[in-house]
Amino acid sequence: MENGSANPTINAIEVIAKGLGLSFFELLDLVKLRIEQASLR
């Protein structure tokens, strides 16, 4: 997933989020923030 070679299902993303103690939407917000930060570099 990190290098863009995988396309996880929504269910897999939910499992990852729960494992991190986040909601699905909190995880997506964090990913969006990281992408925005990376584009500023």
C-alpha positions as CSV (number, residue, x, y, z in Angstrom):
1,M,0.0,0.0,0.0
2,E,2.8,2.4,0.9
3,N,4.2,2.6,-2.6
4,G,0.8,2.6,-4.4
5,S,1.0,-1.0,-5.6
6,A,-2.0,-2.2,-3.6
7,N,-5.6,-1.1,-3.7
8,P,-7.1,-2.0,-0.2
9,T,-10.8,-2.6,0.2
10,I,-12.8,-0.3,2.5
11,N,-13.0,-3.2,4.9
12,A,-9.2,-3.5,5.1
13,I,-8.9,0.3,5.7
14,E,-11.5,0.0,8.5
15,V,-9.4,-2.8,10.1
16,I,-6.2,-0.7,9.8
17,A,-8.0,2.3,11.3
18,K,-9.3,0.4,14.3
19,G,-5.9,-1.1,14.8
20,L,-4.5,2.4,15.1
21,G,-7.3,3.5,17.4
22,L,-8.9,5.7,14.8
23,S,-12.2,5.8,12.9
24,F,-12.3,5.2,9.2
25,F,-12.7,8.9,8.5
26,E,-10.0,10.0,11.0
27,L,-7.6,7.8,9.1
28,L,-8.6,9.2,5.8
29,D,-8.2,12.8,7.2
30,L,-4.7,11.9,8.3
31,V,-3.7,10.5,5.0
32,K,-5.1,13.6,3.2
33,L,-3.1,15.8,5.6
34,R,0.1,13.8,4.9
35,I,-0.4,14.1,1.1
36,E,-0.9,17.8,1.4
37,Q,2.2,18.2,3.5
38,A,4.3,16.1,1.1
39,S,3.1,18.3,-1.8
40,L,4.4,21.4,-0.1
41,R,8.0,20.1,0.0
